[in-house]
């Protein structure tokens, strides 16, 4: 099971870590100050000695945190841009097939198509803790995932943002989406 929280927030890292602790504390059955959140040298997050894996993302008005008991997970959230006129500038991250997929949509949908591709790439990079490295344009995750990759993706739109998760393995574990005071298993 992967627990995913997607909520409005800000870009402040300290408040994002506090927000993460408040969301994760009930899973660990501790108070928020007792959540053993560790920031690695590469900026990756860990929940020390818990058996859970964690990934955090924030962009503009959105925050997302994924917590998995089933193995490493990467998450990314991105506010949908109004357009994707900048798509050529993303060729260091998106593959030619993904750029073509974005362009294949009606112009009014370019921003959403871009956000879907971009969040998958960021989630993949966070899963592997590599950052946005040079090899990413050789991988295509949209419109169809590369068949020989042992990574499962989960993507959804939440209001004016896209959120994507990447997990190792051919199948995504069940996802419990938490939004404000509600939770859904999808």
Residue pairs with C-beta under 8 A, 6 or more apart in sequence:
1 68
1 69
1 70
1 173
1 174
1 175
1 176
2 66
2 67
2 68
2 70
2 73
2 154
2 165
2 167
2 172
2 173
2 174
2 175
2 176
3 27
3 66
3 67
3 68
3 176
3 178
4 64
4 65
4 66
4 67
4 75
4 163
4 165
4 175
4 176
4 177
4 178
5 23
5 63
5 64
5 65
5 178
5 179
6 62
6 63
6 64
6 77
6 158
6 161
6 163
6 177
6 178
6 179
7 19
7 62
7 63
7 178
7 179
7 180
8 61
8 62
8 63
9 15
9 16
9 19
9 58
9 61
9 62
9 63
10 16
10 58
10 61
11 58
11 59
11 60
16 56
16 58
16 63
17 37
17 56
18 32
19 63
19 65
20 35
20 37
20 45
20 54
20 56
20 65
21 32
21 33
21 35
21 37
22 32
23 65
23 67
23 178
24 35
24 37
24 47
24 52
24 54
24 65
24 67
25 31
25 32
25 34
25 35
27 52
27 67
28 34
28 35
28 47
28 50
28 52
35 47
36 47
36 48
36 49
36 50
37 45
37 46
37 47
37 48
37 54
38 45
38 46
38 47
38 48
39 45
40 46
40 129
42 129
42 131
44 126
44 129
45 54
45 55
45 56
46 53
46 54
47 53
47 54
47 67
51 69
52 67
52 68
52 69
53 67
53 68
53 69
53 71
53 72
53 73
54 65
54 66
54 67
54 68
54 73
55 65
55 66
55 73
55 74
55 75
55 123
55 126
55 127
55 165
56 63
56 64
56 65
56 75
57 63
57 64
57 65
57 75
57 76
57 77
57 122
57 126
57 163
58 64
58 77
59 77
59 78
59 79
59 161
60 79
61 79
61 160
61 161
62 77
62 78
62 79
62 158
62 161
62 163
63 77
64 75
64 76
64 77
64 163
65 75
66 73
66 74
66 75
66 165
67 73
68 167
68 173
70 167
70 173
71 167
71 168
71 169
72 127
72 167
72 168
73 127
73 165
73 166
73 167
74 122
74 123
74 124
74 125
74 126
74 127
74 128
74 165
74 166
74 167
75 123
75 126
75 163
75 164
75 165
76 118
76 119
76 120
76 121
76 122
76 123
76 126
76 163
76 164
77 119
77 158
77 161
77 162
77 163
78 115
78 118
78 119
78 122
78 161
78 162
78 163
79 115
79 160
79 161
80 111
80 112
80 115
80 157
80 160
80 161
80 162
81 111
81 114
81 115
82 111
83 107
83 110
83 111
84 102
84 110
84 111
84 113
84 114
85 110
87 94
87 99
87 102
87 103
87 110
87 114
88 99
90 99
90 114
90 118
91 99
91 137
92 132
92 134
92 136
92 137
93 118
93 121
93 132
93 136
93 137
94 102
94 117
94 118
94 121
94 136
94 137
95 136
95 137
95 138
95 139
95 140
96 137
97 140
97 142
97 143
98 117
98 140
98 141
98 142
101 113
101 117
101 142
101 143
102 110
102 113
102 114
102 117
103 110
104 113
105 112
105 113
112 157
112 162
113 142
115 161
115 162
116 142
116 155
116 162
116 164
117 141
117 142
118 162
119 155
119 162
119 163
119 164
120 141
120 142
120 153
120 155
120 164
120 166
121 132
121 136
121 139
121 141
122 132
122 164
123 153
123 164
123 165
123 166
124 136
124 139
124 141
124 151
124 153
124 166
125 131
125 132
125 133
125 136
126 166
127 151
127 166
127 167
127 168
139 146
139 149
140 146
141 153
145 151
145 153
150 168
150 169
150 170
151 166
151 167
151 168
151 169
152 166
152 167
152 168
152 169
152 170
152 171
152 172
153 164
153 165
153 166
153 172
154 164
154 165
154 167
154 172
154 175
155 162
155 163
155 164
155 165
156 162
156 163
156 177
156 186
157 163
158 179
165 172
165 175
167 173
174 185
174 186
175 185
175 186
176 183
176 184
176 185
176 186
177 183
177 184
177 185
177 186
